[in-house]
Amino acid sequence: MDIPTIHPSRLKPGDSVAIVAPAGPIEHRDSLNLGISALERMGFRVRFDERIFQSFHYLAGTDADRAEELMRAFEDPEVRAIVGLRGGYGCSRLMPFLQERRFRSFPKLFMGFSDLTTLHMFFRRRFGWITIHGPMAVTLGKLALDQESHLLSLLTDPEYHPLLSFDQLESWKPGIAEGVLAGGCLSIVEASIGTPYEIKTEGKILFLEDQGEPPYRLDRMLTHLRLAGKLEGISGLLLGDFLDCDLYQGDSSHKQGGYTSKEALQQILEDLNIPILAGFPAGHGSVNWALPLGLKVRIDANSRAVEFLASTVI
């Protein structure tokens, strides 16, 4: 049984947003500066510690340092929201260092995607928090005006219940489904199986996206989710971008004769008798519409639309 859902408090003009680096490092600050400008344009103050520029192999500093930074951001009374610097890899390595007592009393807006899917699942599983699968500090500066307006409303407006529809949405299985939205990056969702933050999917609308995974690996991960029972009992499936998943950097024999990622996804999902809506513009691409994980939504695969049935913030 799920624990009660906790909505974060809305942001107000002048509130402080902290940028943290729980995963990979950055080499250049240009994209970060654009992201900071975007947050300031929305009316927020931006805070970060120079620690986010540390680099330890393929990580933004040691596990202990990255975990401590994350916990301090939640404990800081002046910080109202936390945004990840970037993805990459490393969030799963934080788990042994995260002290739940240092989070539990401080539900705050938390946003990121990719490897930060691990933290979304952790916060949901342990605390029942609604978090936002959305742009990070190095990608915020790339948002178009409509995406930025949507994000700002998610963060600030307790009455914002959007109905989102896009030309590229495809109905793979007709029908209408309601449920709490769960998921994120497919490879990270699959990697959660067997961990203390393992995703719970029963009765949920499962959202999945990924980048750079060729068709056979998408097949393998979805098959693992199926064998683990994670596709049983879901109310509906919302598929985001699968960027560069038809390319393979390696032996040409793995290209599988032009077998595409779309064909792989459709084949492995074809016997699910639930609404499936594909092509939602969220994920690793330059267009990344923010989605509140933990919020009840309705997907309509007939009219190709997604409706938020509650507000993200209170």
Backbone bond lengths (Angstrom), bond angles and torsions (degrees), N, CA, C in turn:
res aa  C-N    CA-C-N  psi(-1)  N-CA   C-N-CA  omega(-1)  CA-C   N-CA-C  phi
1 M - - - 1.460 - - 1.536 109.30 -
2 D 1.341 115.05 135.35 1.460 119.31 -179.61 1.527 110.99 -70.68
3 I 1.326 116.23 147.39 1.455 119.97 173.17 1.520 108.46 -78.42
4 P 1.330 118.27 161.11 1.476 120.59 -177.08 1.526 112.32 -56.80
5 T 1.316 114.57 144.36 1.462 121.15 178.48 1.526 110.67 -78.26
6 I 1.314 115.88 136.18 1.462 121.74 177.22 1.528 108.80 -118.24
7 H 1.336 115.82 120.81 1.454 121.83 176.48 1.524 109.08 -87.21
8 P 1.314 118.54 136.73 1.468 120.02 175.51 1.525 110.90 -72.57
9 S 1.319 115.80 158.98 1.463 120.91 176.35 1.523 110.07 -74.79
10 R 1.316 115.63 146.48 1.457 120.62 -178.13 1.526 110.88 -68.95
11 L 1.301 115.14 153.48 1.453 121.36 174.55 1.526 110.16 -85.98
12 K 1.319 114.64 149.59 1.458 121.97 177.25 1.527 108.88 -123.31
13 P 1.321 117.46 158.10 1.464 119.78 178.09 1.531 111.25 -54.10
14 G 1.308 115.67 133.91 1.458 120.84 -179.37 1.509 114.48 91.58
15 D 1.350 117.79 -9.01 1.466 119.85 177.90 1.522 110.73 -65.72
16 S 1.331 115.22 152.74 1.459 121.03 -178.63 1.525 111.27 -93.41
17 V 1.318 114.92 133.83 1.466 123.04 175.89 1.521 107.14 -115.04
18 A 1.330 116.48 127.37 1.460 121.21 -179.81 1.528 110.38 -97.64
19 I 1.308 116.06 136.63 1.462 122.06 172.76 1.521 107.89 -100.23
20 V 1.328 116.21 126.05 1.455 121.55 179.60 1.525 108.98 -123.79
21 A 1.327 116.04 159.91 1.463 121.17 -176.87 1.533 109.96 -124.46
22 P 1.348 117.44 81.23 1.466 119.46 -177.92 1.516 114.44 -86.04
23 A 1.337 117.79 -3.27 1.465 120.23 -174.65 1.521 110.83 -127.22
24 G 1.344 116.98 -111.78 1.456 120.18 -174.06 1.520 113.92 -89.24
25 P 1.334 116.90 166.17 1.466 122.27 -179.12 1.525 111.56 -90.72
26 I 1.324 116.25 171.15 1.463 121.48 171.94 1.525 108.47 -119.05
27 E 1.331 114.94 152.73 1.458 120.15 179.24 1.520 112.19 -98.79
28 H 1.329 115.98 -30.22 1.462 120.60 -177.33 1.525 109.27 -129.73
29 R 1.306 116.37 150.37 1.462 120.93 -175.09 1.524 113.76 -96.40
30 D 1.325 119.11 -0.85 1.460 120.82 -173.91 1.526 111.20 -59.07
31 S 1.322 117.36 -49.88 1.459 120.43 -177.59 1.527 110.62 -67.11
32 L 1.328 117.34 -34.17 1.459 120.24 176.41 1.519 110.50 -64.22
33 N 1.327 117.30 -43.35 1.460 120.38 -179.97 1.527 111.15 -61.13
34 L 1.339 116.92 -37.01 1.464 120.48 176.95 1.524 110.78 -65.92
35 G 1.335 116.35 -38.65 1.454 120.37 178.08 1.516 112.14 -66.68
36 I 1.317 116.75 -39.92 1.468 121.23 176.82 1.522 109.87 -62.26
37 S 1.326 116.38 -42.72 1.465 120.15 178.62 1.523 111.09 -61.90
38 A 1.331 117.26 -37.48 1.465 120.53 179.20 1.525 110.79 -64.88
39 L 1.331 117.33 -43.67 1.462 120.70 178.66 1.525 111.04 -64.60
40 E 1.317 116.45 -39.62 1.468 119.83 178.13 1.523 111.01 -67.53
41 R 1.317 116.33 -35.30 1.464 120.18 177.29 1.531 110.81 -64.51
42 M 1.311 116.68 -31.10 1.465 121.06 177.04 1.520 112.29 -75.43
43 G 1.336 116.34 -10.05 1.450 120.11 176.41 1.507 115.23 105.32
44 F 1.322 117.54 12.18 1.458 120.81 -176.35 1.528 111.68 -106.99
45 R 1.315 114.76 156.20 1.461 121.63 171.37 1.518 108.12 -92.56
46 V 1.301 116.15 143.07 1.462 120.92 -176.50 1.514 109.91 -113.22
47 R 1.329 115.24 132.87 1.459 121.22 178.62 1.528 109.46 -127.06
48 F 1.307 115.84 144.07 1.461 120.74 171.09 1.511 108.38 -160.13
49 D 1.303 114.48 156.75 1.453 121.61 176.07 1.524 108.23 -97.16
50 E 1.313 117.57 144.69 1.464 120.48 178.47 1.520 112.24 -58.19
51 R 1.313 116.80 -13.64 1.456 121.14 177.30 1.521 112.83 -57.27
52 I 1.354 117.36 -27.68 1.460 119.38 -176.83 1.529 112.19 -63.89
53 F 1.328 117.29 -13.55 1.458 119.97 179.97 1.531 112.69 -95.13
54 Q 1.316 116.50 6.26 1.459 119.99 175.05 1.523 110.44 -68.14
55 S 1.309 115.38 155.45 1.460 120.55 177.01 1.524 108.91 -140.29
56 F 1.304 115.65 127.19 1.458 122.34 178.17 1.523 106.73 -133.35
57 H 1.335 115.38 99.38 1.461 121.57 -171.46 1.536 108.52 57.24
58 Y 1.334 118.08 -118.78 1.465 122.65 -179.89 1.521 111.49 -100.51
59 L 1.320 117.51 20.40 1.460 123.23 -178.01 1.526 110.44 -121.31
60 A 1.319 115.71 156.69 1.467 120.89 178.64 1.525 109.82 -87.34
61 G 1.321 116.05 59.90 1.460 120.89 -178.02 1.516 111.70 104.21
62 T 1.319 116.11 177.99 1.458 120.45 -179.40 1.522 110.72 -70.44
63 D 1.321 116.06 161.75 1.461 121.02 178.79 1.525 111.17 -59.10
64 A 1.322 116.15 -44.84 1.464 120.18 -178.23 1.520 111.24 -63.47
65 D 1.333 117.32 -40.94 1.466 120.21 -179.49 1.516 111.39 -67.73
66 R 1.317 117.43 -41.60 1.467 120.32 -179.48 1.525 111.00 -67.43
67 A 1.319 116.95 -39.09 1.466 120.23 177.90 1.522 111.28 -66.32
68 E 1.316 117.05 -42.78 1.465 121.13 -179.85 1.530 110.31 -62.91
69 E 1.318 117.33 -42.09 1.458 120.81 178.53 1.523 110.74 -59.95
70 L 1.323 117.52 -44.09 1.456 121.45 -179.57 1.527 110.99 -63.31
71 M 1.323 117.57 -44.92 1.463 120.88 -178.79 1.526 110.96 -66.13
72 R 1.309 117.68 -39.68 1.468 120.59 179.08 1.517 111.65 -64.85
73 A 1.323 117.06 -35.21 1.461 119.69 178.86 1.527 110.81 -63.66
74 F 1.326 116.72 -39.65 1.463 119.40 178.20 1.523 111.74 -72.02
75 E 1.295 117.44 -31.77 1.467 120.61 -179.51 1.531 112.63 -77.93
76 D 1.309 117.30 -24.28 1.468 121.53 -175.06 1.528 110.30 -66.59
77 P 1.333 118.92 116.86 1.469 120.72 -177.02 1.520 113.77 -66.95
78 E 1.333 117.75 -18.78 1.455 120.31 -179.99 1.529 113.06 -85.50
79 V 1.327 116.49 -13.37 1.461 121.11 -179.69 1.523 109.09 -92.86
80 R 1.342 116.03 128.08 1.460 120.40 -178.68 1.519 112.95 -107.89
81 A 1.337 117.22 -15.77 1.459 120.86 179.72 1.522 109.00 -152.26
82 I 1.338 115.61 153.38 1.458 121.67 -178.76 1.520 108.70 -126.97
83 V 1.326 116.31 130.29 1.462 122.48 179.38 1.523 108.69 -123.01
84 G 1.320 116.67 134.45 1.452 120.78 177.94 1.515 111.78 -71.04
85 L 1.320 116.39 145.93 1.457 121.84 177.52 1.526 110.42 -67.30
86 R 1.322 115.63 -53.26 1.466 122.24 179.88 1.524 108.04 -164.19
87 G 1.328 115.62 175.45 1.460 120.32 177.82 1.514 110.00 -94.69
88 G 1.335 114.87 -128.43 1.455 119.44 -176.14 1.507 109.99 104.42
89 Y 1.318 116.10 -108.92 1.463 121.11 179.07 1.521 108.65 -157.01
90 G 1.320 115.77 148.21 1.455 119.56 171.59 1.507 116.17 141.28
91 C 1.345 118.84 -19.65 1.471 119.85 -174.44 1.526 112.28 -63.34
92 S 1.312 118.16 -35.83 1.463 119.59 -179.99 1.525 111.32 -64.64
93 R 1.337 117.08 -27.77 1.458 120.26 179.33 1.526 112.87 -72.63
94 L 1.340 116.29 -13.23 1.464 120.23 179.24 1.525 112.54 -78.51
95 M 1.323 117.33 -21.14 1.461 120.94 -169.87 1.535 114.15 -52.34
96 P 1.327 120.40 -44.72 1.472 119.14 -179.60 1.527 113.67 -65.55
97 F 1.339 117.17 -15.98 1.462 121.05 -175.31 1.528 113.27 -100.31
98 L 1.313 117.61 -12.89 1.464 120.71 -174.62 1.525 110.24 -81.10
99 Q 1.321 115.93 123.93 1.467 122.42 -179.28 1.527 108.25 -101.32
100 E 1.325 115.90 113.11 1.460 120.46 -172.03 1.527 112.33 -59.99
101 R 1.312 117.70 -32.88 1.466 119.80 -178.61 1.526 111.29 -63.87
102 R 1.322 117.79 -22.82 1.452 121.33 -179.27 1.535 112.56 -85.47
103 F 1.329 116.70 -3.89 1.455 121.80 175.81 1.521 112.65 -111.55
104 R 1.323 115.80 -38.84 1.458 121.72 -162.75 1.527 113.54 -53.56
105 S 1.306 117.93 -37.98 1.462 120.69 -176.60 1.518 113.49 -89.16
106 F 1.344 117.36 5.87 1.468 119.81 -173.69 1.529 111.58 -130.01
107 P 1.346 118.28 60.74 1.468 118.87 176.86 1.528 110.23 -66.26
108 K 1.299 116.19 119.69 1.465 121.42 -178.50 1.519 109.12 -135.53
109 L 1.306 115.35 161.53 1.448 120.10 174.09 1.529 109.51 -60.84
110 F 1.328 115.59 131.79 1.455 121.20 178.40 1.518 107.72 -134.33
111 M 1.336 116.65 131.73 1.467 119.95 -174.91 1.517 111.70 -137.70
112 G 1.328 114.75 142.05 1.450 123.08 175.76 1.516 108.91 169.56
113 F 1.322 116.45 -179.50 1.465 120.54 176.85 1.525 108.02 -151.19
114 S 1.322 117.45 -166.85 1.450 122.90 179.26 1.530 110.39 59.29
115 D 1.331 118.38 -123.94 1.464 120.85 -177.36 1.522 112.59 -62.52
116 L 1.341 117.79 -22.68 1.460 120.61 179.75 1.521 112.22 -72.05
117 T 1.342 117.08 -4.29 1.466 120.90 170.45 1.523 110.32 -54.03
118 T 1.324 117.26 -34.38 1.467 121.18 176.59 1.523 110.86 -56.23
119 L 1.309 117.62 -45.93 1.467 121.05 -178.78 1.515 111.40 -70.76
120 H 1.337 117.43 -35.84 1.463 119.62 174.62 1.541 110.07 -57.21
121 M 1.309 116.11 -47.13 1.469 119.63 -178.67 1.520 111.31 -66.57
122 F 1.327 117.17 -38.68 1.466 121.51 178.42 1.526 110.73 -62.78
123 F 1.324 117.21 -49.03 1.467 120.66 -178.64 1.529 111.38 -64.49
124 R 1.314 116.45 -37.48 1.464 119.36 179.33 1.527 111.11 -69.79
125 R 1.323 115.81 -45.71 1.467 120.45 -175.25 1.522 111.88 -68.47
126 R 1.314 117.43 -39.45 1.459 121.18 -174.73 1.521 113.46 -88.37
127 F 1.357 117.15 -33.84 1.463 119.64 -171.01 1.527 114.75 -124.32
128 G 1.331 118.42 -11.95 1.452 120.76 -178.52 1.514 114.30 75.99
129 W 1.326 117.64 18.61 1.461 120.85 -176.06 1.528 112.04 -74.74
130 I 1.324 115.95 145.64 1.456 122.09 164.67 1.529 107.60 -84.84
131 T 1.312 116.14 128.28 1.464 122.12 178.32 1.522 108.43 -127.78
132 I 1.299 116.82 168.53 1.466 120.15 -173.24 1.527 111.42 -114.55
133 H 1.332 114.80 118.75 1.458 120.47 168.86 1.524 105.95 -79.40
134 G 1.324 115.48 105.03 1.452 118.35 -174.66 1.513 112.04 -164.82
135 P 1.298 117.01 -173.22 1.463 122.44 -173.82 1.526 112.95 -57.48
136 M 1.315 114.65 152.94 1.464 121.48 175.25 1.519 109.13 -109.28
137 A 1.318 115.33 178.83 1.463 119.86 -172.37 1.525 112.20 -57.38
138 V 1.334 117.50 -37.53 1.468 119.36 -176.84 1.524 113.05 -84.17
139 T 1.332 117.96 -4.36 1.467 119.95 178.12 1.528 112.69 -117.30
140 L 1.323 117.93 -10.58 1.462 120.84 -178.84 1.529 112.25 -58.73
141 G 1.316 116.48 -34.16 1.453 120.09 -177.41 1.519 113.83 -70.36
142 K 1.355 117.22 -8.75 1.457 121.26 -178.31 1.526 112.57 -95.14
143 L 1.329 117.52 -3.02 1.460 120.19 -175.46 1.516 111.76 -68.50
144 A 1.330 115.75 137.07 1.450 120.93 170.22 1.526 108.80 -73.57
145 L 1.331 116.08 166.35 1.466 120.20 -174.55 1.523 112.42 -60.35
146 D 1.341 117.71 -38.01 1.462 118.66 -178.85 1.525 111.63 -69.25
147 Q 1.331 117.37 -36.19 1.459 120.11 176.96 1.532 111.22 -68.46
148 E 1.329 116.03 -40.05 1.462 120.28 179.58 1.523 110.62 -65.57
149 S 1.335 116.87 -40.86 1.463 120.95 178.57 1.525 110.79 -63.56
150 H 1.325 116.23 -42.45 1.472 121.06 177.17 1.519 111.17 -60.77
151 L 1.319 116.20 -46.20 1.457 120.31 -179.82 1.523 110.99 -62.94
152 L 1.311 117.02 -44.72 1.465 120.24 179.97 1.528 110.71 -60.21
153 S 1.317 117.23 -40.37 1.466 120.34 177.79 1.514 111.58 -65.31
154 L 1.329 116.92 -40.65 1.472 120.17 176.91 1.522 111.15 -58.02
155 L 1.323 116.21 -40.21 1.456 121.82 -174.58 1.521 113.53 -79.17
156 T 1.321 117.30 -23.27 1.467 118.87 -167.59 1.527 115.52 -124.73
157 D 1.334 119.03 -18.97 1.464 121.04 -169.01 1.526 112.01 -111.72
158 P 1.339 118.35 108.71 1.464 121.43 179.13 1.530 113.80 -68.47
159 E 1.326 117.43 -7.68 1.466 121.15 179.93 1.529 112.29 -106.28
160 Y 1.316 117.17 9.40 1.465 120.70 -174.75 1.525 110.92 -85.02
161 H 1.337 116.08 108.59 1.463 122.64 178.20 1.534 108.28 -126.47
162 P 1.302 119.74 74.74 1.471 120.49 -170.61 1.526 113.58 -71.71
163 L 1.315 115.01 154.09 1.455 124.17 167.95 1.520 106.26 -112.49
164 L 1.338 116.83 112.50 1.458 121.29 -172.51 1.523 110.21 -107.75
165 S 1.317 115.65 129.63 1.457 121.03 177.35 1.524 108.31 -141.69
166 F 1.322 116.18 138.41 1.455 121.35 -176.10 1.531 109.54 -135.29
167 D 1.321 116.09 148.28 1.463 120.83 -177.62 1.523 112.50 -58.86
168 Q 1.337 117.18 -32.36 1.459 119.94 -174.56 1.524 113.65 -81.78
169 L 1.332 118.48 -6.21 1.456 120.25 178.88 1.525 110.60 -63.85
170 E 1.324 115.76 138.37 1.455 122.02 -179.98 1.525 110.23 -124.95
171 S 1.322 116.17 136.23 1.458 121.30 176.12 1.528 108.74 -91.47
172 W 1.339 115.75 108.49 1.461 119.60 178.29 1.525 111.66 -89.60
173 K 1.313 116.08 -29.04 1.459 122.17 173.32 1.522 107.15 -141.46
174 P 1.333 118.52 126.02 1.458 120.22 -175.63 1.523 112.26 -71.33
175 G 1.325 114.54 165.74 1.449 120.06 176.32 1.513 112.66 125.96
176 I 1.329 114.41 173.98 1.459 122.49 179.58 1.528 108.21 -125.65
177 A 1.319 116.81 136.05 1.461 120.84 -179.40 1.517 109.98 -139.11
178 E 1.320 115.22 146.60 1.460 121.85 174.52 1.519 109.65 -123.61
179 G 1.302 115.53 148.97 1.451 120.52 177.47 1.512 110.87 170.26
180 V 1.305 115.85 169.70 1.456 121.57 176.00 1.522 108.79 -73.00
181 L 1.325 116.68 134.83 1.460 121.59 -178.56 1.521 110.22 -78.66
182 A 1.338 115.82 130.60 1.467 121.66 179.32 1.516 108.54 -139.98
183 G 1.328 116.07 155.31 1.455 119.10 174.15 1.511 113.27 128.06
184 G 1.342 114.60 -144.54 1.454 121.45 -175.03 1.513 110.05 139.82
185 C 1.303 116.34 -139.62 1.461 122.10 -178.59 1.536 109.56 -68.01
186 L 1.329 116.47 122.86 1.470 121.82 -174.39 1.518 112.75 -54.08
187 S 1.322 117.85 -48.06 1.466 119.99 -176.54 1.520 111.71 -63.65
188 I 1.333 117.67 -32.60 1.466 121.07 178.94 1.528 110.37 -77.76
189 V 1.334 116.93 -38.63 1.469 120.40 175.35 1.524 109.73 -59.69
190 E 1.335 116.48 -45.51 1.473 119.47 179.82 1.522 110.80 -63.24
191 A 1.331 117.19 -38.64 1.464 120.78 -178.37 1.525 112.62 -68.83
192 S 1.340 117.40 -14.15 1.467 119.64 179.72 1.519 113.02 -75.69
193 I 1.327 116.94 -17.62 1.470 120.12 -176.28 1.524 110.09 -62.10
194 G 1.324 114.89 126.52 1.462 120.93 -179.20 1.510 114.37 91.21
195 T 1.335 117.44 -0.85 1.461 121.76 179.43 1.530 110.03 -101.77
196 P 1.337 118.16 166.22 1.467 120.18 177.26 1.530 113.79 -64.95
197 Y 1.329 117.87 -18.04 1.461 120.89 179.80 1.534 111.29 -106.26
198 E 1.324 117.64 20.69 1.461 122.98 -179.56 1.528 111.33 -49.30
199 I 1.315 116.22 134.65 1.452 121.17 -176.85 1.524 111.27 -65.41
200 K 1.327 115.99 141.61 1.458 123.03 173.58 1.526 107.54 -106.58
201 T 1.320 116.54 126.48 1.462 119.92 -171.28 1.524 114.10 -119.18
202 E 1.293 119.61 -14.80 1.464 120.35 -174.44 1.530 110.98 -60.51
203 G 1.333 115.44 127.93 1.449 121.14 -179.74 1.517 114.74 77.24
204 K 1.322 116.84 2.00 1.463 121.13 -174.86 1.531 111.74 -94.37
205 I 1.324 115.11 161.66 1.458 121.88 161.67 1.520 105.58 -90.43
206 L 1.313 117.14 114.09 1.463 120.88 -176.46 1.521 109.76 -90.63
207 F 1.320 115.57 124.28 1.467 122.66 177.85 1.518 109.21 -107.51
208 L 1.333 116.92 130.74 1.459 121.50 -178.95 1.526 110.00 -137.36
209 E 1.326 115.42 142.55 1.467 123.26 174.03 1.516 107.19 -153.95
210 D 1.339 116.92 167.07 1.469 118.87 177.10 1.524 109.39 -170.12
211 Q 1.317 114.74 177.29 1.465 121.74 -178.73 1.519 110.18 -142.33
212 G 1.336 115.78 138.74 1.452 121.20 170.12 1.513 115.38 66.92
213 E 1.318 118.16 23.57 1.460 121.16 178.40 1.533 108.67 -107.96
214 P 1.341 119.19 113.34 1.461 120.69 -178.51 1.528 111.76 -64.60
215 P 1.330 117.25 164.67 1.466 120.43 -172.93 1.521 115.00 -52.35
216 Y 1.325 118.32 -42.20 1.473 118.02 -176.44 1.524 111.56 -67.21
217 R 1.345 117.81 -29.27 1.465 119.16 178.25 1.529 110.45 -76.44
218 L 1.341 117.64 -36.04 1.456 119.53 173.08 1.524 110.01 -59.79
219 D 1.323 116.04 -43.82 1.469 121.77 177.31 1.532 110.24 -58.61
220 R 1.324 116.34 -47.07 1.464 120.69 -177.95 1.525 111.66 -61.99
221 M 1.328 116.99 -43.26 1.459 119.79 -178.14 1.529 111.91 -69.23
222 L 1.338 116.48 -42.38 1.461 119.06 178.23 1.523 111.44 -67.16
223 T 1.326 116.10 -36.26 1.468 119.23 176.31 1.521 110.42 -63.78
224 H 1.326 117.09 -39.47 1.463 120.60 176.61 1.528 110.64 -62.50
225 L 1.327 116.89 -44.47 1.464 119.56 177.59 1.528 110.75 -60.31
226 R 1.327 116.16 -41.34 1.459 119.57 179.07 1.528 111.30 -63.35
227 L 1.330 116.89 -47.78 1.470 120.99 -178.49 1.525 111.59 -65.22
228 A 1.339 116.63 -27.40 1.463 121.09 177.59 1.526 111.99 -83.54
229 G 1.336 117.91 0.64 1.449 122.16 178.06 1.509 114.57 81.57
230 K 1.339 116.78 11.42 1.470 119.53 -174.63 1.525 113.26 -81.30
231 L 1.331 118.09 -10.52 1.458 120.59 175.46 1.523 111.53 -101.96
232 E 1.326 116.19 -2.95 1.458 120.22 176.80 1.523 109.66 -85.42
233 G 1.301 116.47 132.91 1.456 120.29 174.63 1.504 115.25 80.98
234 I 1.350 118.65 3.08 1.460 118.31 175.55 1.530 108.29 -74.35
235 S 1.332 115.94 149.00 1.463 120.36 -178.13 1.518 112.03 -80.24
236 G 1.313 116.27 -34.62 1.451 120.70 -178.41 1.510 110.13 -165.93
237 L 1.324 115.93 169.15 1.456 120.88 -177.09 1.518 109.06 -130.41
238 L 1.322 115.48 127.68 1.468 123.07 177.29 1.520 107.59 -116.48
239 L 1.320 116.50 118.68 1.456 121.37 -178.37 1.518 109.67 -105.38
240 G 1.318 116.17 130.91 1.452 122.17 177.54 1.514 111.21 -95.12
241 D 1.321 115.91 -150.08 1.460 120.82 179.87 1.524 110.94 -75.26
242 F 1.320 115.31 142.57 1.466 121.61 169.83 1.528 105.49 -121.97
243 L 1.329 113.18 79.66 1.458 122.34 -170.05 1.521 111.23 -74.22
244 D 1.332 116.67 132.52 1.470 122.84 176.66 1.518 112.30 56.73
245 C 1.308 117.37 32.15 1.470 120.18 179.91 1.532 112.54 -92.86
246 D 1.317 116.83 2.67 1.461 120.14 173.35 1.523 111.26 -104.00
247 L 1.335 116.04 6.69 1.457 121.28 178.86 1.515 108.90 -111.20
248 Y 1.318 116.60 145.18 1.453 119.52 177.82 1.515 109.37 -137.76
249 Q 1.314 116.08 121.07 1.458 121.02 179.38 1.525 109.28 -89.52
250 G 1.301 115.79 87.12 1.460 117.80 -178.84 1.504 111.16 168.64
251 D 1.314 116.73 -151.58 1.453 124.51 -177.88 1.532 109.82 -56.95
252 S 1.345 116.61 125.38 1.457 119.87 -177.49 1.517 112.55 -63.75
253 S 1.329 118.04 -17.22 1.463 119.90 178.92 1.515 111.76 -64.71
254 H 1.346 116.78 -20.41 1.459 120.60 -179.93 1.529 112.21 -82.58
255 K 1.339 116.96 -3.88 1.459 118.37 178.92 1.521 111.69 -74.82
256 Q 1.328 117.15 -14.61 1.455 122.90 170.40 1.520 112.55 58.24
257 G 1.326 116.68 41.26 1.445 120.53 171.99 1.505 115.51 61.29
258 G 1.330 117.46 34.00 1.445 120.07 178.19 1.509 114.48 82.55
259 Y 1.316 117.53 11.53 1.470 121.97 176.29 1.519 107.85 -66.55
260 T 1.320 116.89 116.58 1.451 121.00 -170.77 1.526 112.16 -88.02
261 S 1.335 114.62 164.14 1.459 119.66 177.06 1.530 110.62 -63.02
262 K 1.320 117.52 -38.52 1.464 120.48 178.42 1.522 110.66 -61.46
263 E 1.315 116.59 -44.07 1.467 120.01 178.71 1.524 110.97 -63.93
264 A 1.337 116.66 -38.80 1.467 119.65 178.70 1.522 110.90 -63.98
265 L 1.321 116.72 -44.91 1.461 120.71 -179.99 1.524 110.55 -63.99
266 Q 1.320 117.11 -45.55 1.459 119.84 -178.45 1.524 111.62 -64.18
267 Q 1.324 116.66 -38.65 1.461 119.47 -177.55 1.519 111.76 -67.04
268 I 1.321 117.42 -42.38 1.462 120.03 -176.41 1.518 111.40 -76.07
269 L 1.343 117.24 -21.00 1.465 121.09 -176.44 1.527 113.26 -103.74
270 E 1.328 117.49 -1.69 1.464 120.17 -168.54 1.526 114.43 -64.07
271 D 1.337 118.20 -25.19 1.464 118.66 -177.86 1.529 113.25 -94.98
272 L 1.335 117.73 7.19 1.457 119.99 174.83 1.527 109.20 -78.46
273 N 1.302 117.05 124.27 1.466 121.25 -177.72 1.530 110.31 -95.41
274 I 1.310 114.60 59.67 1.461 122.07 179.97 1.519 108.08 -139.72
275 P 1.335 118.08 158.07 1.462 119.13 175.01 1.532 111.02 -61.54
276 I 1.322 115.68 133.46 1.458 121.62 176.60 1.524 108.07 -127.00
277 L 1.323 115.83 120.20 1.460 122.80 179.19 1.521 107.41 -116.67
278 A 1.314 116.97 121.21 1.467 121.73 -175.03 1.520 110.96 -116.05
279 G 1.343 114.15 159.31 1.451 120.48 175.61 1.510 114.84 86.69
280 F 1.351 117.83 17.96 1.463 118.82 177.35 1.534 108.69 -67.30
281 P 1.332 117.89 131.44 1.470 120.64 -173.67 1.527 113.02 -77.53
282 A 1.309 115.07 72.01 1.465 121.17 176.60 1.516 108.36 -144.60
283 G 1.317 115.44 140.78 1.456 119.86 179.23 1.513 111.73 141.73
284 H 1.327 115.82 -139.66 1.454 121.36 -172.56 1.530 113.66 -87.34
285 G 1.314 118.10 -1.14 1.448 120.48 -179.08 1.516 112.68 -80.50
286 S 1.325 115.51 176.34 1.469 120.18 -179.13 1.525 111.59 -69.87
287 V 1.343 116.63 -23.16 1.467 121.50 174.51 1.524 107.32 -99.58
288 N 1.321 116.06 116.23 1.466 120.14 -173.03 1.531 108.97 -140.69
289 W 1.332 116.38 86.66 1.459 121.62 179.52 1.520 109.66 -73.54
290 A 1.316 115.87 128.62 1.462 121.23 -175.46 1.526 111.19 -68.62
291 L 1.332 115.28 139.39 1.462 123.12 179.32 1.524 109.32 -127.59
292 P 1.343 118.33 129.09 1.464 120.87 179.09 1.526 111.60 -84.37
293 L 1.311 116.80 109.75 1.462 121.85 176.97 1.525 109.07 -75.65
294 G 1.328 115.80 133.27 1.456 120.58 -176.92 1.513 113.04 99.38
295 L 1.339 117.21 -7.65 1.460 122.16 -179.72 1.527 109.67 -93.43
296 K 1.329 116.74 144.57 1.459 120.10 176.48 1.519 109.41 -75.94
297 V 1.334 115.27 130.17 1.457 121.36 -178.81 1.523 109.32 -133.07
298 R 1.328 114.69 166.15 1.467 121.69 173.00 1.521 107.87 -123.32
299 I 1.313 117.28 128.53 1.462 119.96 171.69 1.523 108.19 -108.49
300 D 1.314 115.50 132.29 1.454 122.48 179.49 1.525 107.32 -116.35
301 A 1.323 115.18 100.60 1.461 119.64 -178.69 1.517 111.88 -80.02
302 N 1.321 116.69 -4.85 1.467 120.23 175.49 1.526 110.18 -82.66
303 S 1.333 115.72 -51.45 1.468 120.13 179.43 1.520 112.36 -93.54
304 R 1.337 116.79 -0.50 1.478 123.74 177.17 1.524 110.89 58.38
305 A 1.334 114.80 67.87 1.463 120.28 -178.09 1.524 109.68 -149.80
306 V 1.341 115.06 155.63 1.461 123.29 175.61 1.512 107.53 -124.83
307 E 1.332 116.46 127.89 1.459 120.97 -178.98 1.517 110.14 -120.69
308 F 1.330 116.24 131.38 1.474 120.57 173.93 1.510 107.82 -83.68
309 L 1.328 117.72 124.21 1.450 121.82 -174.87 1.530 113.03 -91.86
310 A 1.285 117.05 1.06 1.464 122.82 175.84 1.516 107.14 -153.41
311 S 1.319 115.63 170.49 1.459 119.48 176.37 1.520 109.93 -87.33
312 T 1.294 116.13 153.89 1.467 121.07 178.95 1.518 111.18 -72.97
313 V 1.319 116.31 -40.57 1.478 121.26 -174.03 1.523 110.76 -113.13
314 I 1.323 114.51 162.81 1.479 120.89 175.94 1.516 108.72 -120.35
